[in-house]
Amino acid sequence: MKRLYPGGKAKVFTVSYDDGVLQDVRFVELLNKYGIRGTFNLNSQLMRDEFAWTHESGMVVKRLSPSAARRLYDGHEVASHTLTHPYLDHAGRSAILREMGEDRDDLEQLFGREVRGFAAPFSFWSQEMAECARLCGFEYARISEESRSFTPPADRFNWRAGIFHLSPDLESFVDEFLMTDRELAICQIVGHSYDLDAANMWGRMEAILRRVAACSDVAFMTTLEIVRYLTENAIL
Ligand SMILES: [Zn+2]
Protein backbone atom coordinates (compact mmCIF):
# COMPACT_ATOMS: atom_id res chain seq x y z
CA MET A 1 0.00 0.00 0.00
CA LYS A 2 1.19 3.50 -0.81
CA ARG A 3 2.53 5.45 2.16
CA LEU A 4 0.96 8.85 2.76
CA TYR A 5 1.65 12.15 4.53
CA PRO A 6 -0.41 13.24 7.57
CA GLY A 7 -4.07 13.71 6.80
CA GLY A 8 -3.88 10.94 4.20
CA LYS A 9 -2.30 13.24 1.62
CA ALA A 10 -0.30 11.67 -1.20
CA LYS A 11 2.24 14.49 -1.62
CA VAL A 12 3.64 17.52 0.14
CA PHE A 13 4.41 21.07 -0.99
CA THR A 14 6.72 23.50 0.77
CA VAL A 15 8.84 26.61 0.22
CA SER A 16 12.21 27.47 1.77
CA TYR A 17 13.23 31.13 1.48
CA ASP A 18 16.53 32.62 2.52
CA ASP A 19 17.90 35.80 4.07
CA GLY A 20 14.89 37.31 5.91
CA VAL A 21 14.33 40.39 3.72
CA LEU A 22 11.56 43.02 3.75
CA GLN A 23 9.68 41.28 0.92
CA ASP A 24 9.11 38.32 3.27
CA VAL A 25 6.24 40.37 4.74
CA ARG A 26 4.33 40.24 1.46
CA PHE A 27 5.41 36.65 0.75
CA VAL A 28 4.27 35.36 4.16
CA GLU A 29 0.92 37.13 3.63
CA LEU A 30 0.55 35.25 0.36
CA LEU A 31 1.43 31.90 1.96
CA ASN A 32 -1.03 32.56 4.78
CA LYS A 33 -3.77 33.46 2.30
CA TYR A 34 -3.46 29.98 0.73
CA GLY A 35 -2.65 28.00 3.89
CA ILE A 36 0.83 27.12 2.64
CA ARG A 37 3.64 26.61 5.15
CA GLY A 38 7.21 27.70 4.61
CA THR A 39 10.68 27.72 6.09
CA PHE A 40 12.60 30.98 6.48
CA ASN A 41 16.36 30.81 6.82
CA LEU A 42 17.74 33.76 8.76
CA ASN A 43 21.08 35.35 9.67
CA SER A 44 20.62 36.85 13.14
CA GLN A 45 23.66 39.15 13.04
CA LEU A 46 22.60 40.67 9.70
CA MET A 47 19.10 41.21 11.14
CA ARG A 48 20.56 43.13 14.08
CA ASP A 49 22.71 45.17 11.67
CA GLU A 50 19.70 45.72 9.34
CA PHE A 51 22.15 44.87 6.57
CA ALA A 52 21.34 46.23 3.07
CA TRP A 53 22.89 45.80 -0.37
CA THR A 54 22.13 46.92 -3.92
CA HIS A 55 20.79 44.26 -6.26
CA GLU A 56 21.90 44.28 -9.93
CA SER A 57 18.46 45.69 -10.80
CA GLY A 58 19.29 48.79 -8.72
CA MET A 59 16.86 47.79 -5.95
CA VAL A 60 18.17 48.07 -2.40
CA VAL A 61 17.63 44.75 -0.61
CA LYS A 62 17.08 45.20 3.13
CA ARG A 63 17.05 42.69 5.98
CA LEU A 64 14.16 42.68 8.42
CA SER A 65 15.05 43.96 11.87
CA PRO A 66 14.56 41.58 14.83
CA SER A 67 11.49 43.54 15.97
CA ALA A 68 9.93 43.51 12.48
CA ALA A 69 10.51 39.76 12.16
CA ARG A 70 9.45 38.65 15.63
CA ARG A 71 5.81 37.72 14.87
CA LEU A 72 6.02 37.59 11.08
CA TYR A 73 6.90 33.91 10.78
CA ASP A 74 4.27 32.60 13.21
CA GLY A 75 2.95 29.35 11.74
CA HIS A 76 6.08 28.86 9.62
CA GLU A 77 9.53 27.42 10.37
CA VAL A 78 12.43 29.66 11.36
CA ALA A 79 15.76 28.04 10.45
CA SER A 80 19.41 29.05 10.64
CA HIS A 81 21.30 30.37 7.62
CA THR A 82 24.46 31.17 9.69
CA LEU A 83 25.16 34.26 11.77
CA THR A 84 26.71 36.46 9.04
CA HIS A 85 26.19 34.64 5.69
CA PRO A 86 29.92 33.98 5.08
CA TYR A 87 31.61 31.96 2.36
CA LEU A 88 32.33 28.79 4.31
CA ASP A 89 34.58 27.26 1.64
CA HIS A 90 37.78 27.88 3.57
CA ALA A 91 36.31 28.17 7.05
CA GLY A 92 37.64 25.83 9.74
CA ARG A 93 35.43 23.69 11.95
CA SER A 94 35.39 26.15 14.86
CA ALA A 95 34.28 29.03 12.61
CA ILE A 96 31.52 26.91 11.07
CA LEU A 97 30.32 25.77 14.50
CA ARG A 98 30.26 29.37 15.73
CA GLU A 99 28.33 30.60 12.66
CA MET A 100 25.75 27.84 13.14
CA GLY A 101 25.53 27.64 16.92
CA GLU A 102 25.36 31.34 17.67
CA ASP A 103 22.77 31.92 14.95
CA ARG A 104 20.60 29.10 16.29
CA ASP A 105 20.87 30.45 19.87
CA ASP A 106 20.05 34.02 18.77
CA LEU A 107 17.08 32.90 16.70
CA GLU A 108 15.74 30.69 19.48
CA GLN A 109 15.92 33.64 21.85
CA LEU A 110 14.36 36.09 19.40
CA PHE A 111 11.50 33.84 18.31
CA GLY A 112 11.02 31.94 21.58
CA ARG A 113 11.00 28.52 19.90
CA GLU A 114 13.38 25.79 18.86
CA VAL A 115 15.39 26.16 15.67
CA ARG A 116 16.41 22.79 14.20
CA GLY A 117 16.74 23.46 10.46
CA PHE A 118 19.76 24.78 8.62
CA ALA A 119 20.20 26.17 5.09
CA ALA A 120 23.75 26.70 3.86
CA PRO A 121 24.75 30.16 2.59
CA PHE A 122 25.64 30.52 -1.12
CA SER A 123 25.91 27.15 -2.85
CA PHE A 124 28.23 25.61 -0.32
CA TRP A 125 28.23 22.02 0.95
CA SER A 126 30.97 19.91 2.52
CA GLN A 127 31.10 16.80 4.67
CA GLU A 128 32.54 18.97 7.44
CA MET A 129 29.59 21.36 7.24
CA ALA A 130 27.17 18.43 7.41
CA GLU A 131 28.95 17.10 10.50
CA CYS A 132 28.90 20.53 12.13
CA ALA A 133 25.16 20.81 11.47
CA ARG A 134 24.64 17.47 13.21
CA LEU A 135 26.86 18.50 16.13
CA CYS A 136 24.88 21.74 16.53
CA GLY A 137 21.68 19.75 16.89
CA PHE A 138 20.21 20.56 13.49
CA GLU A 139 18.00 17.86 12.03
CA TYR A 140 18.75 18.65 8.40
CA ALA A 141 20.94 20.87 6.21
CA ARG A 142 19.48 22.22 2.99
CA ILE A 143 21.77 23.34 0.19
CA SER A 144 21.12 25.56 -2.84
CA GLU A 145 21.82 22.95 -5.51
CA GLU A 146 18.58 21.83 -7.17
CA SER A 147 17.49 18.19 -7.25
CA ARG A 148 14.70 18.80 -9.79
CA SER A 149 13.20 15.75 -8.17
CA PHE A 150 10.11 14.89 -6.10
CA THR A 151 11.86 11.99 -4.34
CA PRO A 152 12.62 12.37 -0.61
CA PRO A 153 16.38 12.96 -0.30
CA ALA A 154 18.54 10.04 0.78
CA ASP A 155 20.63 12.23 3.12
CA ARG A 156 18.89 14.89 5.22
CA PHE A 157 22.23 16.66 5.79
CA ASN A 158 22.69 17.05 2.05
CA TRP A 159 19.14 18.11 1.26
CA ARG A 160 19.12 19.56 -2.24
CA ALA A 161 16.49 22.17 -3.02
CA GLY A 162 13.66 21.02 -5.31
CA ILE A 163 13.73 23.94 -7.74
CA PHE A 164 14.94 27.55 -7.62
CA HIS A 165 12.04 29.94 -8.18
CA LEU A 166 13.78 31.91 -10.96
CA SER A 167 13.97 28.78 -13.09
CA PRO A 168 12.07 29.21 -16.38
CA ASP A 169 10.76 25.66 -15.77
CA LEU A 170 9.08 26.59 -12.48
CA GLU A 171 5.48 26.20 -13.69
CA SER A 172 6.18 22.98 -15.60
CA PHE A 173 7.94 21.51 -12.55
CA VAL A 174 4.86 22.27 -10.44
CA ASP A 175 2.60 20.80 -13.16
CA GLU A 176 4.64 17.60 -13.12
CA PHE A 177 4.42 17.48 -9.31
CA LEU A 178 0.65 17.81 -9.39
CA MET A 179 0.43 14.89 -11.83
CA THR A 180 3.08 12.56 -10.39
CA ASP A 181 2.15 9.24 -8.81
CA ARG A 182 5.51 8.96 -7.05
CA GLU A 183 5.11 7.80 -3.46
CA LEU A 184 5.62 10.57 -0.85
CA ALA A 185 6.40 13.15 -3.53
CA ILE A 186 7.85 16.46 -2.29
CA CYS A 187 7.79 19.74 -4.18
CA GLN A 188 10.11 22.28 -2.58
CA ILE A 189 10.54 25.75 -4.10
CA VAL A 190 13.48 27.81 -2.86
CA GLY A 191 14.51 31.42 -3.37
CA HIS A 192 14.67 34.90 -1.88
CA SER A 193 11.51 36.99 -1.75
CA TYR A 194 13.36 40.07 -3.11
CA ASP A 195 13.59 38.19 -6.44
CA LEU A 196 9.79 38.36 -6.65
CA ASP A 197 10.12 42.16 -6.79
CA ALA A 198 13.25 42.22 -8.95
CA ALA A 199 11.84 39.76 -11.50
CA ASN A 200 8.31 41.16 -11.18
CA MET A 201 6.88 37.69 -10.56
CA TRP A 202 4.45 38.08 -7.66
CA GLY A 203 1.56 37.25 -10.02
CA ARG A 204 3.24 34.06 -11.25
CA MET A 205 4.02 33.00 -7.69
CA GLU A 206 0.46 33.63 -6.53
CA ALA A 207 -0.92 31.62 -9.46
CA ILE A 208 1.28 28.66 -8.44
CA LEU A 209 0.29 28.87 -4.77
CA ARG A 210 -3.40 29.16 -5.68
CA ARG A 211 -3.20 26.08 -7.93
CA VAL A 212 -1.36 23.95 -5.38
CA ALA A 213 -3.67 25.05 -2.55
CA ALA A 214 -6.67 23.88 -4.56
CA CYS A 215 -5.37 20.28 -4.76
CA SER A 216 -6.97 17.99 -2.20
CA ASP A 217 -4.14 15.40 -2.19
CA VAL A 218 -1.38 17.87 -1.20
CA ALA A 219 -0.19 18.39 2.40
CA PHE A 220 1.38 21.68 3.51
CA MET A 221 4.28 21.29 5.93
CA THR A 222 7.53 23.05 6.75
CA THR A 223 10.83 21.42 5.78
CA LEU A 224 11.46 20.40 9.42
CA GLU A 225 8.01 18.82 9.68
CA ILE A 226 8.67 16.85 6.48
CA VAL A 227 12.09 15.71 7.77
CA ARG A 228 10.60 14.61 11.08
CA TYR A 229 7.71 12.80 9.44
CA LEU A 230 10.01 10.93 7.07
CA THR A 231 12.47 10.13 9.88
CA GLU A 232 9.77 8.88 12.25
CA ASN A 233 8.44 6.66 9.50
CA ALA A 234 11.91 5.28 8.72
CA ILE A 235 11.95 6.76 5.24
CA LEU A 236 14.93 9.07 5.86
ZN1 LIG B 1 21.40 33.45 1.62
py3Dmol code that shows the C-alpha trace and the ligand (Angstrom):
import py3Dmol

protein = """\
ATOM      1  CA  MET A   1       0.000   0.000   0.000  1.00  0.00           C
ATOM      2  CA  LYS A   2       1.189   3.501  -0.814  1.00  0.00           C
ATOM      3  CA  ARG A   3       2.528   5.446   2.157  1.00  0.00           C
ATOM      4  CA  LEU A   4       0.957   8.851   2.763  1.00  0.00           C
ATOM      5  CA  TYR A   5       1.648  12.145   4.528  1.00  0.00           C
ATOM      6  CA  PRO A   6      -0.406  13.241   7.572  1.00  0.00           C
ATOM      7  CA  GLY A   7      -4.070  13.711   6.803  1.00  0.00           C
ATOM      8  CA  GLY A   8      -3.883  10.935   4.201  1.00  0.00           C
ATOM      9  CA  LYS A   9      -2.298  13.243   1.616  1.00  0.00           C
ATOM     10  CA  ALA A  10      -0.302  11.671  -1.198  1.00  0.00           C
ATOM     11  CA  LYS A  11       2.239  14.495  -1.620  1.00  0.00           C
ATOM     12  CA  VAL A  12       3.644  17.520   0.136  1.00  0.00           C
ATOM     13  CA  PHE A  13       4.408  21.073  -0.989  1.00  0.00           C
ATOM     14  CA  THR A  14       6.723  23.504   0.769  1.00  0.00           C
ATOM     15  CA  VAL A  15       8.841  26.614   0.223  1.00  0.00           C
ATOM     16  CA  SER A  16      12.208  27.466   1.770  1.00  0.00           C
ATOM     17  CA  TYR A  17      13.231  31.126   1.483  1.00  0.00           C
ATOM     18  CA  ASP A  18      16.526  32.623   2.517  1.00  0.00           C
ATOM     19  CA  ASP A  19      17.896  35.797   4.067  1.00  0.00           C
ATOM     20  CA  GLY A  20      14.887  37.307   5.908  1.00  0.00           C
ATOM     21  CA  VAL A  21      14.330  40.388   3.723  1.00  0.00           C
ATOM     22  CA  LEU A  22      11.558  43.024   3.751  1.00  0.00           C
ATOM     23  CA  GLN A  23       9.676  41.280   0.922  1.00  0.00           C
ATOM     24  CA  ASP A  24       9.113  38.323   3.270  1.00  0.00           C
ATOM     25  CA  VAL A  25       6.240  40.369   4.743  1.00  0.00           C
ATOM     26  CA  ARG A  26       4.333  40.238   1.458  1.00  0.00           C
ATOM     27  CA  PHE A  27       5.406  36.654   0.749  1.00  0.00           C
ATOM     28  CA  VAL A  28       4.269  35.362   4.162  1.00  0.00           C
ATOM     29  CA  GLU A  29       0.918  37.133   3.630  1.00  0.00           C
ATOM     30  CA  LEU A  30       0.550  35.254   0.361  1.00  0.00           C
ATOM     31  CA  LEU A  31       1.431  31.901   1.964  1.00  0.00           C
ATOM     32  CA  ASN A  32      -1.029  32.555   4.775  1.00  0.00           C
ATOM     33  CA  LYS A  33      -3.767  33.460   2.302  1.00  0.00           C
ATOM     34  CA  TYR A  34      -3.457  29.980   0.734  1.00  0.00           C
ATOM     35  CA  GLY A  35      -2.653  27.996   3.890  1.00  0.00           C
ATOM     36  CA  ILE A  36       0.833  27.119   2.644  1.00  0.00           C
ATOM     37  CA  ARG A  37       3.638  26.605   5.151  1.00  0.00           C
ATOM     38  CA  GLY A  38       7.209  27.697   4.611  1.00  0.00           C
ATOM     39  CA  THR A  39      10.684  27.722   6.092  1.00  0.00           C
ATOM     40  CA  PHE A  40      12.595  30.985   6.484  1.00  0.00           C
ATOM     41  CA  ASN A  41      16.356  30.805   6.818  1.00  0.00           C
ATOM     42  CA  LEU A  42      17.735  33.756   8.761  1.00  0.00           C
ATOM     43  CA  ASN A  43      21.083  35.346   9.668  1.00  0.00           C
ATOM     44  CA  SER A  44      20.623  36.850  13.141  1.00  0.00           C
ATOM     45  CA  GLN A  45      23.659  39.155  13.036  1.00  0.00           C
ATOM     46  CA  LEU A  46      22.596  40.666   9.697  1.00  0.00           C
ATOM     47  CA  MET A  47      19.103  41.213  11.141  1.00  0.00           C
ATOM     48  CA  ARG A  48      20.560  43.126  14.083  1.00  0.00           C
ATOM     49  CA  ASP A  49      22.711  45.172  11.673  1.00  0.00           C
ATOM     50  CA  GLU A  50      19.701  45.717   9.342  1.00  0.00           C
ATOM     51  CA  PHE A  51      22.147  44.872   6.570  1.00  0.00           C
ATOM     52  CA  ALA A  52      21.341  46.228   3.072  1.00  0.00           C
ATOM     53  CA  TRP A  53      22.886  45.802  -0.374  1.00  0.00           C
ATOM     54  CA  THR A  54      22.129  46.918  -3.922  1.00  0.00           C
ATOM     55  CA  HIS A  55      20.786  44.257  -6.263  1.00  0.00           C
ATOM     56  CA  GLU A  56      21.900  44.281  -9.925  1.00  0.00           C
ATOM     57  CA  SER A  57      18.457  45.692 -10.805  1.00  0.00           C
ATOM     58  CA  GLY A  58      19.286  48.788  -8.718  1.00  0.00           C
ATOM     59  CA  MET A  59      16.856  47.792  -5.954  1.00  0.00           C
ATOM     60  CA  VAL A  60      18.166  48.073  -2.398  1.00  0.00           C
ATOM     61  CA  VAL A  61      17.629  44.754  -0.610  1.00  0.00           C
ATOM     62  CA  LYS A  62      17.078  45.195   3.128  1.00  0.00           C
ATOM     63  CA  ARG A  63      17.048  42.693   5.982  1.00  0.00           C
ATOM     64  CA  LEU A  64      14.156  42.681   8.425  1.00  0.00           C
ATOM     65  CA  SER A  65      15.054  43.960  11.873  1.00  0.00           C
ATOM     66  CA  PRO A  66      14.558  41.584  14.830  1.00  0.00           C
ATOM     67  CA  SER A  67      11.488  43.542  15.967  1.00  0.00           C
ATOM     68  CA  ALA A  68       9.930  43.513  12.477  1.00  0.00           C
ATOM     69  CA  ALA A  69      10.509  39.761  12.162  1.00  0.00           C
ATOM     70  CA  ARG A  70       9.446  38.649  15.635  1.00  0.00           C
ATOM     71  CA  ARG A  71       5.809  37.720  14.870  1.00  0.00           C
ATOM     72  CA  LEU A  72       6.018  37.590  11.075  1.00  0.00           C
ATOM     73  CA  TYR A  73       6.898  33.910  10.777  1.00  0.00           C
ATOM     74  CA  ASP A  74       4.267  32.604  13.212  1.00  0.00           C
ATOM     75  CA  GLY A  75       2.949  29.350  11.744  1.00  0.00           C
ATOM     76  CA  HIS A  76       6.084  28.858   9.623  1.00  0.00           C
ATOM     77  CA  GLU A  77       9.526  27.421  10.368  1.00  0.00           C
ATOM     78  CA  VAL A  78      12.435  29.659  11.358  1.00  0.00           C
ATOM     79  CA  ALA A  79      15.758  28.041  10.451  1.00  0.00           C
ATOM     80  CA  SER A  80      19.406  29.049  10.637  1.00  0.00           C
ATOM     81  CA  HIS A  81      21.300  30.374   7.621  1.00  0.00           C
ATOM     82  CA  THR A  82      24.464  31.169   9.691  1.00  0.00           C
ATOM     83  CA  LEU A  83      25.161  34.256  11.770  1.00  0.00           C
ATOM     84  CA  THR A  84      26.713  36.458   9.040  1.00  0.00           C
ATOM     85  CA  HIS A  85      26.195  34.642   5.691  1.00  0.00           C
ATOM     86  CA  PRO A  86      29.923  33.982   5.079  1.00  0.00           C
ATOM     87  CA  TYR A  87      31.613  31.964   2.364  1.00  0.00           C
ATOM     88  CA  LEU A  88      32.334  28.786   4.308  1.00  0.00           C
ATOM     89  CA  ASP A  89      34.580  27.259   1.642  1.00  0.00           C
ATOM     90  CA  HIS A  90      37.783  27.879   3.567  1.00  0.00           C
ATOM     91  CA  ALA A  91      36.313  28.173   7.052  1.00  0.00           C
ATOM     92  CA  GLY A  92      37.643  25.825   9.742  1.00  0.00           C
ATOM     93  CA  ARG A  93      35.433  23.692  11.948  1.00  0.00           C
ATOM     94  CA  SER A  94      35.389  26.147  14.857  1.00  0.00           C
ATOM     95  CA  ALA A  95      34.282  29.031  12.606  1.00  0.00           C
ATOM     96  CA  ILE A  96      31.518  26.908  11.070  1.00  0.00           C
ATOM     97  CA  LEU A  97      30.321  25.769  14.500  1.00  0.00           C
ATOM     98  CA  ARG A  98      30.258  29.367  15.734  1.00  0.00           C
ATOM     99  CA  GLU A  99      28.325  30.598  12.663  1.00  0.00           C
ATOM    100  CA  MET A 100      25.750  27.843  13.141  1.00  0.00           C
ATOM    101  CA  GLY A 101      25.528  27.637  16.922  1.00  0.00           C
ATOM    102  CA  GLU A 102      25.357  31.343  17.668  1.00  0.00           C
ATOM    103  CA  ASP A 103      22.774  31.923  14.950  1.00  0.00           C
ATOM    104  CA  ARG A 104      20.603  29.097  16.293  1.00  0.00           C
ATOM    105  CA  ASP A 105      20.872  30.449  19.872  1.00  0.00           C
ATOM    106  CA  ASP A 106      20.051  34.018  18.768  1.00  0.00           C
ATOM    107  CA  LEU A 107      17.076  32.896  16.695  1.00  0.00           C
ATOM    108  CA  GLU A 108      15.736  30.694  19.483  1.00  0.00           C
ATOM    109  CA  GLN A 109      15.917  33.637  21.850  1.00  0.00           C
ATOM    110  CA  LEU A 110      14.356  36.094  19.402  1.00  0.00           C
ATOM    111  CA  PHE A 111      11.499  33.839  18.313  1.00  0.00           C
ATOM    112  CA  GLY A 112      11.022  31.938  21.578  1.00  0.00           C
ATOM    113  CA  ARG A 113      10.996  28.525  19.899  1.00  0.00           C
ATOM    114  CA  GLU A 114      13.379  25.793  18.862  1.00  0.00           C
ATOM    115  CA  VAL A 115      15.392  26.161  15.665  1.00  0.00           C
ATOM    116  CA  ARG A 116      16.413  22.794  14.205  1.00  0.00           C
ATOM    117  CA  GLY A 117      16.740  23.457  10.462  1.00  0.00           C
ATOM    118  CA  PHE A 118      19.763  24.784   8.617  1.00  0.00           C
ATOM    119  CA  ALA A 119      20.198  26.167   5.090  1.00  0.00           C
ATOM    120  CA  ALA A 120      23.752  26.700   3.859  1.00  0.00           C
ATOM    121  CA  PRO A 121      24.751  30.157   2.585  1.00  0.00           C
ATOM    122  CA  PHE A 122      25.635  30.520  -1.116  1.00  0.00           C
ATOM    123  CA  SER A 123      25.907  27.146  -2.851  1.00  0.00           C
ATOM    124  CA  PHE A 124      28.226  25.606  -0.315  1.00  0.00           C
ATOM    125  CA  TRP A 125      28.233  22.022   0.948  1.00  0.00           C
ATOM    126  CA  SER A 126      30.970  19.910   2.519  1.00  0.00           C
ATOM    127  CA  GLN A 127      31.102  16.797   4.669  1.00  0.00           C
ATOM    128  CA  GLU A 128      32.535  18.972   7.438  1.00  0.00           C
ATOM    129  CA  MET A 129      29.588  21.358   7.236  1.00  0.00           C
ATOM    130  CA  ALA A 130      27.167  18.428   7.405  1.00  0.00           C
ATOM    131  CA  GLU A 131      28.954  17.096  10.499  1.00  0.00           C
ATOM    132  CA  CYS A 132      28.898  20.534  12.129  1.00  0.00           C
ATOM    133  CA  ALA A 133      25.160  20.805  11.467  1.00  0.00           C
ATOM    134  CA  ARG A 134      24.642  17.470  13.212  1.00  0.00           C
ATOM    135  CA  LEU A 135      26.864  18.504  16.134  1.00  0.00           C
ATOM    136  CA  CYS A 136      24.878  21.741  16.533  1.00  0.00           C
ATOM    137  CA  GLY A 137      21.680  19.747  16.893  1.00  0.00           C
ATOM    138  CA  PHE A 138      20.205  20.565  13.494  1.00  0.00           C
ATOM    139  CA  GLU A 139      17.996  17.861  12.032  1.00  0.00           C
ATOM    140  CA  TYR A 140      18.748  18.650   8.400  1.00  0.00           C
ATOM    141  CA  ALA A 141      20.939  20.869   6.209  1.00  0.00           C
ATOM    142  CA  ARG A 142      19.475  22.223   2.988  1.00  0.00           C
ATOM    143  CA  ILE A 143      21.771  23.344   0.188  1.00  0.00           C
ATOM    144  CA  SER A 144      21.124  25.560  -2.843  1.00  0.00           C
ATOM    145  CA  GLU A 145      21.819  22.948  -5.507  1.00  0.00           C
ATOM    146  CA  GLU A 146      18.582  21.830  -7.167  1.00  0.00           C
ATOM    147  CA  SER A 147      17.490  18.191  -7.247  1.00  0.00           C
ATOM    148  CA  ARG A 148      14.696  18.799  -9.786  1.00  0.00           C
ATOM    149  CA  SER A 149      13.196  15.749  -8.167  1.00  0.00           C
ATOM    150  CA  PHE A 150      10.114  14.891  -6.100  1.00  0.00           C
ATOM    151  CA  THR A 151      11.856  11.992  -4.339  1.00  0.00           C
ATOM    152  CA  PRO A 152      12.616  12.365  -0.609  1.00  0.00           C
ATOM    153  CA  PRO A 153      16.379  12.962  -0.303  1.00  0.00           C
ATOM    154  CA  ALA A 154      18.543  10.044   0.780  1.00  0.00           C
ATOM    155  CA  ASP A 155      20.634  12.234   3.123  1.00  0.00           C
ATOM    156  CA  ARG A 156      18.891  14.894   5.216  1.00  0.00           C
ATOM    157  CA  PHE A 157      22.226  16.655   5.788  1.00  0.00           C
ATOM    158  CA  ASN A 158      22.687  17.045   2.046  1.00  0.00           C
ATOM    159  CA  TRP A 159      19.140  18.110   1.257  1.00  0.00           C
ATOM    160  CA  ARG A 160      19.116  19.558  -2.239  1.00  0.00           C
ATOM    161  CA  ALA A 161      16.493  22.166  -3.019  1.00  0.00           C
ATOM    162  CA  GLY A 162      13.659  21.020  -5.308  1.00  0.00           C
ATOM    163  CA  ILE A 163      13.727  23.939  -7.740  1.00  0.00           C
ATOM    164  CA  PHE A 164      14.940  27.547  -7.619  1.00  0.00           C
ATOM    165  CA  HIS A 165      12.045  29.941  -8.184  1.00  0.00           C
ATOM    166  CA  LEU A 166      13.782  31.912 -10.965  1.00  0.00           C
ATOM    167  CA  SER A 167      13.971  28.777 -13.095  1.00  0.00           C
ATOM    168  CA  PRO A 168      12.074  29.209 -16.381  1.00  0.00           C
ATOM    169  CA  ASP A 169      10.759  25.661 -15.770  1.00  0.00           C
ATOM    170  CA  LEU A 170       9.079  26.590 -12.476  1.00  0.00           C
ATOM    171  CA  GLU A 171       5.484  26.199 -13.692  1.00  0.00           C
ATOM    172  CA  SER A 172       6.178  22.983 -15.602  1.00  0.00           C
ATOM    173  CA  PHE A 173       7.938  21.509 -12.549  1.00  0.00           C
ATOM    174  CA  VAL A 174       4.857  22.266 -10.437  1.00  0.00           C
ATOM    175  CA  ASP A 175       2.604  20.802 -13.163  1.00  0.00           C
ATOM    176  CA  GLU A 176       4.639  17.600 -13.119  1.00  0.00           C
ATOM    177  CA  PHE A 177       4.423  17.482  -9.314  1.00  0.00           C
ATOM    178  CA  LEU A 178       0.652  17.806  -9.387  1.00  0.00           C
ATOM    179  CA  MET A 179       0.433  14.890 -11.832  1.00  0.00           C
ATOM    180  CA  THR A 180       3.082  12.561 -10.386  1.00  0.00           C
ATOM    181  CA  ASP A 181       2.149   9.240  -8.810  1.00  0.00           C
ATOM    182  CA  ARG A 182       5.514   8.955  -7.048  1.00  0.00           C
ATOM    183  CA  GLU A 183       5.108   7.796  -3.457  1.00  0.00           C
ATOM    184  CA  LEU A 184       5.624  10.568  -0.850  1.00  0.00           C
ATOM    185  CA  ALA A 185       6.404  13.155  -3.534  1.00  0.00           C
ATOM    186  CA  ILE A 186       7.850  16.457  -2.290  1.00  0.00           C
ATOM    187  CA  CYS A 187       7.791  19.745  -4.179  1.00  0.00           C
ATOM    188  CA  GLN A 188      10.113  22.284  -2.580  1.00  0.00           C
ATOM    189  CA  ILE A 189      10.538  25.753  -4.102  1.00  0.00           C
ATOM    190  CA  VAL A 190      13.482  27.806  -2.860  1.00  0.00           C
ATOM    191  CA  GLY A 191      14.506  31.419  -3.370  1.00  0.00           C
ATOM    192  CA  HIS A 192      14.667  34.900  -1.879  1.00  0.00           C
ATOM    193  CA  SER A 193      11.514  36.985  -1.752  1.00  0.00           C
ATOM    194  CA  TYR A 194      13.360  40.067  -3.110  1.00  0.00           C
ATOM    195  CA  ASP A 195      13.591  38.194  -6.445  1.00  0.00           C
ATOM    196  CA  LEU A 196       9.789  38.358  -6.647  1.00  0.00           C
ATOM    197  CA  ASP A 197      10.121  42.161  -6.785  1.00  0.00           C
ATOM    198  CA  ALA A 198      13.254  42.223  -8.952  1.00  0.00           C
ATOM    199  CA  ALA A 199      11.837  39.760 -11.499  1.00  0.00           C
ATOM    200  CA  ASN A 200       8.312  41.163 -11.183  1.00  0.00           C
ATOM    201  CA  MET A 201       6.883  37.688 -10.559  1.00  0.00           C
ATOM    202  CA  TRP A 202       4.447  38.084  -7.664  1.00  0.00           C
ATOM    203  CA  GLY A 203       1.557  37.248 -10.018  1.00  0.00           C
ATOM    204  CA  ARG A 204       3.245  34.063 -11.251  1.00  0.00           C
ATOM    205  CA  MET A 205       4.020  33.000  -7.691  1.00  0.00           C
ATOM    206  CA  GLU A 206       0.460  33.633  -6.525  1.00  0.00           C
ATOM    207  CA  ALA A 207      -0.916  31.619  -9.461  1.00  0.00           C
ATOM    208  CA  ILE A 208       1.283  28.663  -8.435  1.00  0.00           C
ATOM    209  CA  LEU A 209       0.285  28.873  -4.770  1.00  0.00           C
ATOM    210  CA  ARG A 210      -3.404  29.160  -5.677  1.00  0.00           C
ATOM    211  CA  ARG A 211      -3.199  26.077  -7.926  1.00  0.00           C
ATOM    212  CA  VAL A 212      -1.362  23.946  -5.384  1.00  0.00           C
ATOM    213  CA  ALA A 213      -3.669  25.046  -2.547  1.00  0.00           C
ATOM    214  CA  ALA A 214      -6.674  23.876  -4.562  1.00  0.00           C
ATOM    215  CA  CYS A 215      -5.372  20.279  -4.756  1.00  0.00           C
ATOM    216  CA  SER A 216      -6.967  17.992  -2.199  1.00  0.00           C
ATOM    217  CA  ASP A 217      -4.142  15.405  -2.185  1.00  0.00           C
ATOM    218  CA  VAL A 218      -1.376  17.872  -1.202  1.00  0.00           C
ATOM    219  CA  ALA A 219      -0.188  18.390   2.402  1.00  0.00           C
ATOM    220  CA  PHE A 220       1.381  21.680   3.512  1.00  0.00           C
ATOM    221  CA  MET A 221       4.281  21.288   5.925  1.00  0.00           C
ATOM    222  CA  THR A 222       7.534  23.045   6.748  1.00  0.00           C
ATOM    223  CA  THR A 223      10.832  21.418   5.779  1.00  0.00           C
ATOM    224  CA  LEU A 224      11.460  20.399   9.420  1.00  0.00           C
ATOM    225  CA  GLU A 225       8.008  18.817   9.677  1.00  0.00           C
ATOM    226  CA  ILE A 226       8.669  16.850   6.485  1.00  0.00           C
ATOM    227  CA  VAL A 227      12.088  15.713   7.765  1.00  0.00           C
ATOM    228  CA  ARG A 228      10.598  14.606  11.084  1.00  0.00           C
ATOM    229  CA  TYR A 229       7.710  12.797   9.439  1.00  0.00           C
ATOM    230  CA  LEU A 230      10.014  10.931   7.072  1.00  0.00           C
ATOM    231  CA  THR A 231      12.471  10.133   9.882  1.00  0.00           C
ATOM    232  CA  GLU A 232       9.768   8.877  12.250  1.00  0.00           C
ATOM    233  CA  ASN A 233       8.439   6.661   9.498  1.00  0.00           C
ATOM    234  CA  ALA A 234      11.911   5.278   8.721  1.00  0.00           C
ATOM    235  CA  ILE A 235      11.950   6.764   5.243  1.00  0.00           C
ATOM    236  CA  LEU A 236      14.927   9.073   5.859  1.00  0.00           C
TER     237      LEU A 236
END
"""
ligand_1 = """\
1
ZN
Zn 21.402 33.445 1.622
"""
view = py3Dmol.view(width=600, height=400)
view.addModel(protein, "pdb")
view.setStyle({"model": 0}, {"cartoon": {"style": "trace"}})
view.addModel(ligand_1, "xyz")
view.setStyle({"model": 1}, {"stick": {}})
view.zoomTo()
view.show()
